[in-house]
């Protein structure tokens, strides 16, 4: 998770999922850029690769470990934070194929992430998927009490 600022000025970069399912969703729909760990790949290596694939931005050290959270499905998500600046409008995301409309036989290509934006901590907590809120809380705690 990219962040900038600290204390009361802390902001985090969140990504809005692409594709037709997420197109009209906003509150509780944003996410940290993330993905699947490939066989033999370390967790931090996978996190850096996925961030780059989904945003076009290469994360830079130092990395702050934010621990893990569990999705309702039981899948575990591990996250790290790093300080950075970027133009959210300039992100470039990889794509995925989906039959759309359903049962139409037509395959369409969609961006995995259709947009990114920096949000202050309070707003980010409203925008992000509920199971990922703890990552923002942990980052705010690491960077000082005024970040809440």
C-alpha positions as CSV (number, residue, x, y, z in Angstrom):
1,X,0.0,0.0,0.0
2,X,1.5,3.3,-1.1
3,X,1.1,6.2,1.4
4,X,2.2,9.8,1.6
5,X,2.2,12.3,4.5
6,X,2.0,11.4,8.2
7,X,-0.1,12.2,11.2
8,X,-3.2,14.1,10.3
9,X,-1.9,14.5,6.7
10,X,-1.6,10.7,6.1
11,X,-3.1,9.6,2.8
12,X,-3.2,6.1,1.3
13,X,-3.4,5.1,-2.4
14,X,-6.4,2.8,-3.0
15,X,-7.4,1.0,-6.2
16,X,-10.9,0.6,-7.7
17,X,-11.4,-2.9,-9.2
18,X,-12.1,-2.9,-12.9
19,X,-14.8,-4.8,-14.8
20,X,-18.5,-4.7,-14.9
21,X,-19.3,-6.1,-11.4
22,X,-17.5,-3.1,-9.7
23,X,-18.3,-0.4,-12.3
24,X,-21.1,1.3,-10.2
25,X,-19.7,0.5,-6.7
26,X,-17.8,2.9,-4.6
27,X,-18.1,2.8,-0.8
28,X,-16.6,-0.5,0.5
29,X,-15.4,-1.4,-3.0
30,X,-11.9,0.0,-3.2
31,X,-8.8,-2.2,-2.4
32,X,-5.1,-2.3,-2.0
33,X,-3.4,-3.6,-5.1
34,X,-2.9,-7.3,-4.5
35,X,-2.9,-10.7,-6.1
36,X,-1.9,-14.3,-6.0
37,X,1.5,-15.6,-4.8
38,X,3.1,-17.7,-7.5
39,X,4.7,-21.0,-6.6
40,X,8.1,-20.5,-5.0
41,X,7.6,-16.7,-4.6
42,X,8.0,-14.9,-1.3
43,X,5.1,-12.9,0.0
44,X,6.8,-9.5,-0.2
45,X,8.2,-10.3,-3.7
46,X,4.6,-11.2,-4.8
47,X,3.2,-8.0,-3.2
48,X,5.7,-5.8,-5.1
49,X,5.1,-7.6,-8.4
50,X,1.3,-7.4,-8.0
51,X,1.5,-3.7,-7.1
52,X,3.5,-3.0,-10.2
53,X,1.3,-5.1,-12.5
54,X,-1.9,-3.4,-11.2
55,X,-0.6,0.2,-11.2
56,X,2.5,0.4,-13.3
57,X,4.4,1.8,-10.3
58,X,7.4,0.0,-8.8
59,X,7.3,0.0,-5.0
60,X,10.4,1.2,-3.2
61,X,11.9,0.4,0.2
62,X,11.6,0.7,3.1
63,X,8.5,-1.5,3.5
64,X,6.4,-1.4,6.7
65,X,4.8,-4.8,7.4
66,X,1.1,-4.5,8.0
67,X,0.5,-8.1,8.8
68,X,-2.3,-10.3,7.4
69,X,-6.1,-10.2,7.3
70,X,-8.5,-13.0,6.3
71,X,-11.2,-12.8,3.6
72,X,-14.6,-14.4,4.3
73,X,-13.5,-17.2,1.9
74,X,-10.6,-17.9,4.3
75,X,-7.9,-16.6,2.0
76,X,-5.2,-14.7,3.7
77,X,-4.0,-11.3,2.4
78,X,-0.6,-9.9,3.6
79,X,0.3,-6.3,3.1
80,X,3.2,-3.9,3.4
81,X,3.2,-0.1,3.1
82,X,5.7,2.2,1.5
83,X,6.0,6.0,1.1
84,X,5.6,7.3,-2.4
85,X,4.1,9.9,-4.7
86,X,2.4,9.3,-8.0
87,X,-0.2,10.7,-10.3
88,X,-3.2,8.4,-9.7
89,X,-4.6,9.3,-13.1
90,X,-1.4,7.9,-14.8
91,X,-1.7,4.3,-13.5
92,X,-1.6,1.5,-16.0
93,X,-3.1,-1.8,-15.1
94,X,-2.9,-5.3,-16.5
95,X,-6.1,-6.8,-18.0
96,X,-8.3,-9.9,-17.6
97,X,-10.7,-11.6,-20.0
98,X,-14.4,-12.1,-19.0
99,X,-17.4,-13.3,-20.9
100,X,-19.6,-10.2,-21.0
101,X,-22.5,-10.0,-21.1
102,X,-23.0,-13.3,-19.3
103,X,-23.8,-16.3,-21.5
104,X,-23.3,-14.1,-24.6
105,X,-20.2,-16.0,-25.8
106,X,-18.4,-12.7,-26.2
107,X,-15.1,-12.3,-24.4
108,X,-14.1,-8.8,-23.4
109,X,-11.0,-7.4,-21.9
110,X,-11.1,-5.3,-18.7
111,X,-8.5,-3.5,-16.7
112,X,-7.9,-5.2,-13.3
113,X,-7.8,-1.8,-11.7
114,X,-9.8,1.0,-13.5
115,X,-8.6,3.9,-11.3
116,X,-6.6,4.8,-8.3
117,X,-6.8,7.7,-5.8
118,X,-5.2,9.0,-2.6
119,X,-7.6,9.2,0.3
120,X,-7.2,10.6,3.8
121,X,-7.4,7.9,6.5
122,X,-11.0,8.5,7.5
123,X,-12.3,8.4,3.9
124,X,-10.1,5.5,3.0
125,X,-11.7,3.4,5.8
126,X,-15.1,4.1,4.2
127,X,-13.9,3.3,0.6
128,X,-11.9,0.1,1.2
129,X,-13.3,-3.4,1.3
130,X,-14.3,-4.0,5.0
131,X,-11.8,-6.9,5.5
132,X,-8.9,-4.6,4.6
133,X,-9.7,-1.7,7.0
134,X,-7.2,-3.2,9.5
135,X,-4.4,-2.4,7.1
136,X,-5.2,1.3,7.3
137,X,-5.6,1.2,11.0
138,X,-2.2,-0.5,11.4
139,X,-0.5,2.0,9.1
140,X,-2.1,4.9,11.0
141,X,-0.8,3.5,14.3
142,X,2.7,3.1,12.9
143,X,2.8,6.6,11.6
144,X,1.4,8.4,14.7
145,X,-1.8,8.9,16.6
146,X,-2.7,12.0,14.6
147,X,-3.3,9.8,11.5
148,X,-6.7,8.7,12.9
